[in-house]
Amino acid sequence: MSFKQVLTIAKQIICALFALILPFIGIGKLDLGAKAPESSEVTRVMSFNVRNGEYDRGKIVPQVIADYMPDSVGLQECEGTWYLTLDAYIPKYGIVGVGRLSGVKLIGESTAIMYRKDKYKLIDSGTFWLSETPDKVSIGWDAAHHRTCTWVILENKETKERYAHINTHLDHKGPEARQKGLELVIEKALSFDMPTVVTGDFNFEKGCELYKALVSDGLSDTQDMAISTMNGKTYHGYKGGERGNPIDFICVNDEITDVKTYRIIRDSVDGQYVSDHYPIYADIVLP
């Protein structure tokens, strides 16, 4: 048995034990909507790099999601333990995604998407790898890690409106992997014949050549579209601060033209940063 197989089995056991322990360690469901949208006309989409392997933030990460109550949220670095923690605290959300090394839910880091089960029906979903062989577990080009893109199609149970949400995390070291991976993400985003949002940690700064490629044909940055917006960096490495350019983005296709609000969430909980990235959200109006 290889080391990787042993590691995978160990993670499965840890996740299973964690799931058994959760009901007995005092975790209670969080109230939703303390900072929810004021208007029912908007759809709130969030992007949130939750940072893997650091579960001392096990309550404050779901607290932020519960407070801002997004309709859907794209997570990056979402390990299996985050799946279980988020499900325990905010069970009104469904979660979709598979591990980038395993292709299995709960096993390993993923680009998971959460959505409000009370409001939406999950119509379809999937994950592909940012590589030359996107349909199977694989690493692409000069990437340092396996990278994935997860997508969902959600249908509003009341209005029957649908939108697609695509979420990714590009490689932080391989320039070719970032470029080629971005091309796959854009291709997927433009394949939907419905309103589409794209979230992710793109590991490149706003204004660079790759960013220009992201917003050059069919996709637009909600930060620039929003009636009420804000500026500043999104990655801060637990140091805080505002000056700089974002590397996390929420983009929309041409079917979405009305963006009310874009926000970088700089909240802290009990003096602790919620992650090494600031979460971001956009309030959009679906056509």
C-alpha positions in Angstrom: 0.0 0.0 0.0 1.4 3.4 -1.0 1.9 6.3 1.4 -0.8 8.2 -0.4 -3.3 5.4 0.1 -2.5 5.2 3.8 -2.9 9.0 4.1 -6.3 8.8 2.3 -7.5 6.0 4.6 -6.3 7.9 7.7 -8.2 11.0 6.6 -11.3 8.9 6.1 -11.0 7.6 9.6 -10.4 11.0 11.1 -13.4 12.5 9.3 -15.6 9.6 10.3 -14.6 10.0 14.0 -15.1 13.7 13.8 -18.7 13.2 12.4 -19.4 10.9 15.4 -18.0 13.3 17.9 -19.8 16.4 16.7 -23.2 15.8 18.4 -21.5 15.4 21.8 -19.2 18.4 21.9 -21.8 21.1 22.3 -22.0 22.4 18.7 -25.2 24.2 18.2 -26.9 25.5 15.1 -26.2 29.2 14.3 -28.9 31.7 13.7 -28.9 33.0 10.1 -29.2 36.4 8.7 -27.7 39.0 11.1 -26.3 40.8 8.1 -28.4 39.4 5.4 -29.5 41.4 2.3 -32.2 43.9 3.0 -33.9 43.3 -0.3 -35.4 40.0 -1.3 -34.8 41.0 -5.0 -31.0 40.4 -4.7 -29.1 37.2 -4.9 -26.0 37.2 -2.7 -22.9 35.3 -3.8 -19.8 34.9 -1.7 -16.3 33.7 -2.2 -14.4 32.5 0.9 -10.9 30.9 1.2 -11.3 29.1 4.5 -7.7 27.9 4.8 -7.2 24.2 5.2 -5.7 22.5 8.3 -6.4 25.3 10.8 -9.6 24.3 12.5 -9.2 26.5 15.6 -11.5 28.8 13.6 -14.1 26.1 13.6 -16.9 28.3 14.7 -16.0 31.7 13.3 -15.9 30.5 9.7 -19.5 29.3 9.7 -20.5 32.3 11.8 -19.5 34.7 9.0 -21.5 32.6 6.4 -24.5 32.5 8.8 -24.4 36.2 9.4 -24.2 37.3 5.8 -26.5 34.5 4.6 -25.3 34.2 1.0 -27.5 32.3 -1.5 -24.4 30.4 -2.5 -20.8 30.6 -1.5 -17.7 29.3 -3.3 -15.2 27.9 -0.8 -11.5 27.3 -1.4 -9.2 25.0 0.6 -12.3 23.2 2.0 -11.0 20.1 3.7 -13.4 17.3 4.8 -13.3 18.6 8.3 -14.7 21.9 7.1 -17.5 20.0 5.4 -18.5 18.5 8.7 -18.1 21.6 10.7 -20.1 23.8 8.4 -22.8 21.1 8.2 -23.0 20.9 12.0 -23.3 24.7 12.5 -25.4 25.7 9.5 -27.3 22.6 8.3 -29.7 24.7 6.2 -26.9 24.8 3.6 -26.1 22.0 1.2 -22.5 21.5 0.1 -21.2 20.1 -3.2 -17.6 19.2 -4.1 -14.9 16.5 -4.1 -11.4 16.3 -2.9 -8.8 17.3 -5.4 -6.6 14.2 -4.7 -9.4 11.7 -4.1 -12.3 12.7 -6.3 -14.4 11.8 -3.3 -16.5 14.0 -1.0 -15.1 14.7 2.4 -11.6 13.3 1.4 -9.1 16.1 0.9 -9.1 19.7 -0.1 -11.9 20.9 -2.5 -13.4 23.9 -4.2 -16.8 23.3 -2.6 -19.9 25.3 -3.2 -22.5 25.8 -0.4 -26.1 26.8 -1.2 -29.3 27.5 0.7 -31.4 24.3 0.7 -34.5 26.2 1.9 -34.5 28.4 -1.1 -32.9 26.4 -3.9 -33.1 23.0 -5.6 -29.8 21.6 -6.8 -30.4 20.8 -10.5 -27.0 19.7 -11.5 -23.4 19.8 -10.3 -19.9 18.6 -11.1 -16.1 19.0 -10.6 -13.3 19.0 -13.2 -9.6 19.1 -12.8 -7.5 22.0 -14.2 -5.3 19.8 -16.3 -4.9 18.2 -19.7 -7.3 15.5 -18.5 -10.0 17.5 -16.7 -12.4 14.5 -16.3 -10.2 12.6 -14.0 -8.1 13.2 -10.9 -4.9 14.8 -12.3 -2.4 17.6 -12.0 -1.9 20.0 -14.8 1.1 21.5 -16.6 3.6 23.1 -14.1 1.2 23.2 -11.1 2.5 22.7 -7.6 -0.8 21.0 -6.6 -3.9 19.3 -8.1 -6.4 22.1 -8.8 -10.2 21.8 -9.4 -13.2 23.7 -10.4 -16.7 22.9 -9.0 -20.0 24.0 -10.5 -23.7 23.9 -9.6 -27.0 24.9 -11.2 -29.5 26.1 -8.7 -33.2 26.7 -9.2 -35.2 29.0 -6.9 -38.0 26.8 -5.5 -40.5 29.7 -5.6 -39.7 31.7 -8.7 -38.1 28.8 -10.8 -35.2 31.2 -11.7 -32.0 29.4 -12.3 -28.3 30.4 -12.1 -25.0 28.6 -12.4 -22.2 29.1 -9.9 -18.6 28.1 -10.7 -15.9 28.1 -8.1 -12.2 27.5 -8.5 -8.7 27.9 -7.0 -5.8 28.4 -9.4 -2.3 27.2 -8.7 -0.1 29.6 -6.7 3.2 28.6 -8.4 2.9 27.4 -11.9 2.3 30.3 -14.4 1.3 27.9 -17.2 -1.1 26.1 -14.9 -2.7 29.4 -13.9 -3.1 30.4 -17.6 -4.3 27.1 -18.9 -6.5 26.5 -15.8 -8.1 29.9 -16.2 -8.9 29.1 -19.8 -10.8 26.0 -18.7 -12.7 27.9 -16.1 -13.7 30.7 -18.6 -14.7 28.1 -21.2 -17.0 26.4 -18.6 -18.5 29.7 -17.5 -19.4 30.7 -21.0 -20.9 27.3 -21.7 -24.0 28.0 -19.6 -27.1 29.5 -21.3 -28.3 31.2 -18.0 -27.1 33.8 -15.5 -23.7 32.6 -14.3 -21.4 33.7 -11.5 -17.7 32.7 -11.1 -15.9 32.8 -7.8 -12.4 31.9 -6.7 -9.0 32.5 -5.4 -7.2 33.1 -8.7 -3.7 33.7 -7.3 -3.2 36.7 -9.5 -3.8 40.4 -8.8 -6.4 42.6 -10.3 -5.0 44.5 -13.3 -2.5 41.9 -14.5 -2.6 40.2 -17.9 -4.4 37.1 -16.6 -7.0 39.3 -14.9 -7.5 41.1 -18.2 -8.1 37.7 -19.8 -10.6 36.8 -17.1 -12.8 39.9 -17.9 -12.0 40.4 -21.6 -14.8 38.4 -23.2 -18.1 37.6 -21.6 -17.3 38.0 -18.0 -17.2 41.1 -15.8 -16.0 41.9 -12.3 -18.7 42.7 -9.8 -16.4 45.0 -8.0 -16.4 47.3 -11.0 -20.1 46.8 -11.8 -21.6 47.4 -8.3 -23.5 50.6 -7.5 -21.9 50.4 -4.0 -18.4 49.0 -4.0 -15.1 49.0 -2.1 -11.4 48.5 -2.8 -8.5 46.8 -1.3 -6.7 43.5 -1.0 -8.3 40.2 -0.2 -5.3 38.1 0.8 -3.6 39.4 4.0 -1.9 36.4 5.6 -3.5 37.0 9.0 -1.9 40.5 9.1 -4.9 42.5 8.2 -4.7 45.8 6.3 -6.5 47.2 3.3 -3.9 48.5 0.8 -3.3 46.4 -2.2 -5.1 44.5 -5.0 -7.5 41.6 -4.6 -6.7 38.1 -5.8 -10.2 36.8 -5.1 -12.9 37.7 -7.5 -16.6 37.4 -8.2 -17.4 37.7 -11.9 -20.7 37.4 -13.8 -21.6 36.6 -17.4 -23.3 39.1 -19.7 -26.8 38.0 -18.6 -26.2 39.7 -15.3 -26.1 43.5 -15.6 -27.4 44.7 -12.3 -25.0 44.5 -9.3 -26.1 46.4 -6.2 -23.3 45.8 -3.8 -19.7 44.5 -3.6 -18.1 44.0 -0.2 -14.8 42.8 1.2 -15.6 41.4 4.7 -13.0 42.6 7.1 -14.8 41.4 10.2 -13.0 39.7 13.0 -14.5 37.5 15.6 -13.3 37.8 19.2 -10.2 39.6 17.8 -9.3 36.8 15.4 -9.3 37.0 11.7 -11.7 34.6 10.0 -9.1 33.4 7.6 -5.9 34.5 5.8 -8.2 35.9 3.1 -11.0 38.3 3.5 -14.2 36.8 2.3 -16.0 38.8 -0.4 -19.6 39.0 -1.6 -21.7 40.6 -4.3 -25.5 41.3 -4.3 -26.7 40.8 -7.9 -30.2 40.9 -9.5 -31.0 38.0 -11.7 -32.7 38.9 -15.0 
